[in-house]
Amino acid sequence: MKAICDRFLPSKCSSSSADEKRDKSPTSLVSDSASRDNESKLTLCSNVFGPSSSVSQPYREASTSEHKPVRTTHNGWTVILKTASMASGAIRRFQDRVLGPSRIGIPSSTSEIWLLGVCYKISESESSEEADSGLVLAAFRQDFSSLILMTYRRGFEPIGDTTYTSDVNWGCMLRSSQMLFAQAFLFQRLGRSWRKKESEPPEEEYLEILELFCDSESSAFSIHNLILAGESYGLAAGSWVGPYAVCRSWESLARQKREETDVKHHSCSMAVHIVSGSEDGERGGAPILCIEDVSKSCLEYSEGKSEWTPILLLVPLVLGLEKVNPRYIPSLIATFTFPQSLGILGGKPGASTYIVGVQEDKGFYLDPHDVQQVVTVNKETQDVDTSSYHCNTLRYVPLESLDPSLALGFYCRDKDDFDDFCIRATKLAGDSKGAPLFTVTQSHRTSDCGIAETSTMTSTEFSGEEHEDEWQLL
């Protein structure tokens, strides 16, 4: 068993964290104290593989100077990649230990389910027809299985100048973020009501979306290009990263792809905006969504040709110390009722997942930890098997057990959709009892002494109603 442990975990790690230096809010899937994480993970592996095992864990987000890919040729990543095809079952068992006991199915037969802004109501009335409830659950399952799944892959071309041909055991955060982005493109191009039909040839737009995320440098949003775009944020093959770094990396990659071709033909068909306390993430407190900044992002994306464009909002957060503070859970649940919801990048230390729905205090998620062979997808190959990009197994996790480092995603198709999002977000912050996930402001103002100020907007101001206390100084 010690040999298995040696295979699945790299031989060196760093305890440095750029997130801790950068912002006490933006985030990592691992807990805020690197030393505490290492101790807890060593204990975990000891419990899993026996007291004689000695394990070092991949590190949290580190600065560029400290964050280097782990390269070993003996009892390290080389062994992992060579044995991945035989060890996928062991990887799954290890990740199950990290994520907790397997929780599969639907936790409640009566409570409503929210899946990325769509509500599936299961009647609580005993007199209701079982057939009606069955139809609702069937619709939910079809919706869930139509979401795009990204998992570990093996057999792709080497990443950059490294020898990595697989992301097994270190790419789960990157894969989770790919799922969120792919879902945004799916909503934009095919609509929220789109469902995958097994009996019909796949739509060209659907294949084009998958092609963007294939494991090759020629694919715009491949793991290869994401790592290259995120080098300044600590991304490197063989290393774990947190939500803040991966969100910034996506922002950088989207900007690069926008600049490569004409605005009407580039691969990134939406602006990307990070909601943070300040540009470098050093401001404390809840992140601030400034409407003027979002408008500026849209204007820059369109190169001054349009005041508003489709936009993807990413909100990296830290909501506690070792686990999510319970006071934030109602707000997290409420975000899934937003029509703009793209879910949560979150999980447990070292095991990122993509949370797409909620029922009561449980979160349904897509799991990237299965190891699959690379599949090449393009719009010319209509008969390509895309089943590995979808999941029929419903898994859920108690939201209270999540690592507090996570990121929210929202897609706004136009200005009206964004305004609706701001109304909902402002009301959610007002109902948070002093613990908002983030706040909304119209603009940044400068005081007479030159200190930057922000003013929080109320939901009545968005709706045009008068209110005596329209502005609240943070």
N, C-alpha and C positions, 0 to 999 in steps of 0.2 A: 504493500500500500504506500510506503514511503516513496517508491519509484513513481507512482502515479502523482503524488503531490509534487515531486520534483519536476515532473513534466509540465504540469499545468500552471506553475507560477514562476515568474522570472527570478533570476538569481540575485538581482540588486534592485534597490528602490531608493527614492528620495523622499524625505519628509517635508520638503518645501512646498508652499502653496501660494500661487499668485493670487488666488481669490482672497485669501486672508489679508494679503498686502493691499489688494486692489479695492475690496469692498467687503464689508461685513454682511452685505445682503447677497450680491451675486455669488456664484455658487459652484458646488461640486457634488457629485453623487456620493462622495465619501464624506464622513463627518468633519466638523470644523477643526478638530484637533488631530493633526497627522499622527502624533505619537499615540493618542488614544485609539485611532483607527488601527495602527499596526498591532497594538496590544490585543484589540478585540479580534482582529483577523487571525493573529497567531493562535489565539484561544480557539477560534472557530475551526481552523484547520486541525488543531490538536484534537478537538472533539470529533472531527470527521474522520481523520486518518490515523488517530492513535497518538499517544503521548510522546512517542519517539520521533515524530515528524518535526523537521525544522523548516520553517517557511518564511520567505520574505515576500512582501506584497508590492505590486505596482503602486506608484505614488500618485498623489493628488497633482493638480495643475501646478506646474513649476514655472519659474521665470525662464526666459529663452536661454540664459547662460547656464542654468542648472538642469534644464529639461532635455535630456538626450535619450535617443532610443537605446533600448537594451539590446546588445548584440553579443550573443554567446554562441559557441560552437560545440559546447559539451554540457550535457544535462540541462539545457536551457531551451530557448525558443526554437532553435534548429530542430531539436528533438520533438518539440510540440508540433511543429508544422509537418514533420515527416510522419507523425503518428496520429494526426488529427482524424483521419478517416476511420481509424480503428477505435478511437477514444471518444467519439461524440456522445456515446451513452454515459461514459464517466463524467464528461463535462456537464451534461444535463443533470446528473445526480448531484454534482458539486454545486451547480447554480441553484438547484432546488433547495439545497441546504442553506445557501445564502439568502434566497428569497423567502424561505420559510416552508412549512409543510405544503404539499401540493393542494391547491384550492381550485377545483375545476367545476364548471357548470354555472348555474345561476343561484346565488345565495338565498334569494327570497322568491317565493311563488306569488306574492301579493303586491310587493312594492314596485313603484314605477322605476323604469330604467332611463337614464339619459345617456345618449351616445352622440358625442360631438354635435350638440345642439338639437338633437331630435329626441322626442320623448316617446317611450313605449309604455303605455299605461296598462298595467295588469290589474284587473278589477278585484277589489277586496270583497265584493258581495258574494255571499254563498250561493245566491240564486242565479248568478251569471252563468252563461253557457260556457262549458269547458272548451268548446270549439272556438269561441271568440278569443279566449286566453291563448289557446294554441296558435291561432293566426297571428296574434301580436308577438308571441315568442318566436315564431317562424320568421316574421318580418325582421325582428331584431337580429336573429342569427344570420339572415341573408345580408343585412347591412354590415354586421361585424365582419363577415367573411369576404366582403367586397373591399374592405380597407386593405391598403398595400402593406405587406410585410417585408421587412429587410432583416436578414439574419447573417450570422457569420458565413463567409464563403471561403472555399479553398480552391486553389488552382488558377488564380488570376495572375496576370503579368506582374512582375515585381513593382513595388511601390517606390518611385523615385530611383535613387541610386542604392537602395537597400536590397536585401535578398528576400524580403517578406512577400510571400505569395498566398498568404492567408491572414485573416485578422482574428483567428481563434483566440479567445480568452482575453483580448484587449480592445476589441473594436465595438463593444456593445453600445457605448454612448454615441459613437459615430453612426451606427446603424439605427439607433433610436431616433436620432436627429434626421436621418435620411427619410424615415417613415413620416415624420411630421411634415417635412418639406414636400414629399411625394403626395401626401394627402392634400396639401394646399393646392398643388397643381391639378390634382384630380377634381377638387371642388371648382377651381377656376375654369377648367376646360370642359368638364363633363357635367358639372353641377352636383349639388349635395344629394340629389335623388338617384344618381347613377348607381346601378347594381351590376355586378359581374354575372353574365349569363353563360352557363356552361355549354348550352346547346347551340350557341351562335358564335360565329367567328369574332375575335376581339376587334374592337374599334381601333382605327388607326391612331386616334388621339391617345387612347389608353396605352398602346404600344410605344408611342413616342415618349410618354411620361416614364415608362419603365426604362427605356433606352437611355434617358438622362442619368439614371442611377446605376447603370451597369458598371462592372468592376474593371474599368479601363481608363487610361488617360484621355481617350477620345470621347468619353462620356462626360458631359459638363459637370455633373454633380456626383461623380464617383468618389469613393473613399480616397483614391489617389489624389484627386484635385483638391478635396477638402483638406487633407493633411498638408498639402503644399501651401494652400491659402492660409492655413492656420499656424504656420511655423512660428510667427511672431507671438502667438498666444500659447505656445508650448505644445502644439500638436506634433506628434512624431509617431511613426510606425513602431508598434510594440509598447506604447505607453497609454495609460489610462488618462482621461481628461474629464473635466466637469462641465456642467451646463453653461457657465458663463463663458468659458473659453470656446466651447463649440458654437455658441450663439454668435460670438464675435467673428469666428472663423467663417460661418455662413454669410454673415454680412459682408465680409471681405471677398468671399468667393462670388457672391451675387454681383458685387460691384465690378469685379474683374470680367465676368461673363457679359455684363451689360456693356462694358467698354470695348469688347472684342469685335462686335459687329454692329450693324445699324440697329437703332432702337426698335424698329419694327420686326427685326428678324433674330434678335439675340435670344439665347436659350432661357434666360431668366426673365419671365414675363410679368414680374411683380417687383415692387420695391421691398426692401427689407429694412426694418427699423428696430433697434434695440431699446427697450424701455428701461432706463437706469436712472439713478439719482443724479448722475452727471456723466459727462462724456467718458471719463476714465473710471467711473464706478466708485469713486472715493467718498461720495457723500453718503452719510448714514441715513437711517430711516427707510421708509417704504420707497420703492422706485417711483418716479414721476413721469407720467405720460404727458408731454407738452405738445399741445395741438399744433403750435407753430413749428416745432421741430419735425413733426410728422409731415406737415405740409411741405416743409423744406426738402425732406427725403423724397417725396413724390415729385417735386419740381426738378430735383437733381436727376432722378431716375429718367424722367422724360426729356432731359436735356433742355429744359425750359419751354417745351412745346405744350405742356399740359399742367394745369394746376393740381390735378388729382389723378392718381393711377391706382390700380389694385395694389394692396400693400399687406405684407406679412409682419405682424408685430410679435416680437419675442421678449418675454419678461423673465429674466433669471432672478431667482429668489433664494434666500436662506430663511427658513421659517422655524428655527429652533436650534437646539444644540445637537443632541444625539438622534432625536426623532422630531417629527413635525409637532409643533406646539398645538394642542387640541383646539385652541381658540381660533386657529386658522382653517380648520377642517370645514366648517360650514361655508366659508367663502370659496374654498377650493371646489367643493361640490357644486356651488352655485355657478361657477364659471362654465360648467358643462351644459348649462341651460342657455348660454349665449348662442345665437345662431352662427356667430363668428368663431366658435370654439374649435381649436385644433388639438386640444388635449394637453397632456403634461409629459415632459421628459423627466422621468423620476424612477426611483427604485430603492435599492438598498446599497450600502457601501460595496463598490466593485461590481455591481450588477444592475446596469441601467435597463429600463424597460420604457415602452411608450404606452402611457395610460390614456385610453380613449373613451372611457365611459364610467358611470357610477351608478350604484344602487345602494341606497342608504349610505353607510360609511365604508363601502367597499368599492375598489376601483378595478374595472376590467382593463386588461393590458395585452398588448402584442409583445411577444418575447423574442429578442434577437439571438438567443443563445443556442439555437439549433445550428449544427454545422451542415452546410449544403454545398454541392458542387456549383461552380460558376455556370450561369446560363446567359447566353448572348441573345439579346432581344433587339429587334428593330422592326420598323413598320412594314418592311418588305416581306418579313417572314410571318405570314398570317397563321401558319400551323405550329408556331413555337409553343412549347408547354410552359405556361406561366403559373402553374399551380404552386410552385415554390415561393411565389410572391403573395400568397394568401394563406390565411389560417382559419380552420374550422373549430379549433379547440378554445373554449372560453376559459380563461384563467383570470382570477381576481386576487387582490391583496387588500388587507385592511389599510385604509389611508393613514391611520394613526401610526402604522409601522414603517412608513416611508422615511427615507433619509431626508432631512430638512432642506438639503440642497437640490433644487429642481428648477424647471423653467416652464412657463406657460406659453402657448402659442395661439394666435388669433389671426384669421384672414378676413380682410375687409375688401369687398369687390369694388366699391365706389365710395364717393363722399357720403351719400345717404347711409350706406351700411356702416361707415366709420362713425357718423354722428349717432346712429343707433347704439353702436358699441360704447361710445363715450357716455351716453345716458345710462346704460346698464352698469358700466363700470363705476360711475359716480354714485349711483344708488347703492351698489354693492359696498363701496367704501364707507358710505354713510351708515349702512346697517351693520358694519363690522365691529361695533362696540369698541372702537379705539384700536383695532388691529387690522388695518386695511392691507390687502396684498400689494396694491399700488394705488396711487391717486392720479387724478386728471387735472391738468391746468391748461388755461388758454395760452399763456405766454410767460416768459421770464421778464421780470421787471427789475430795474436797478434803483436802489434807494439813493437818497441824497448823498450818503457817505460812500457810494460806490459799491455797496454790497448787493449781490444778486439776490432777488427775492422771487418766489413763485406764489401764485395764487390759486387755490383749489376751487374748481367750479362745482356748483351744485346741480343736481338733476333738474331742478325747476328752471335754472338758467338755460340749460340746453333746450328745454321744452318751450321756452319763451314766457313762462309764468313769472310774475313778480315775487320777490322774496326780500325781506328786510335784511337778511344776512347772506347776500349773494356771494361774497368773497370771504374766504377764511384764510388768514395769514398763517402759513406753516411756521 
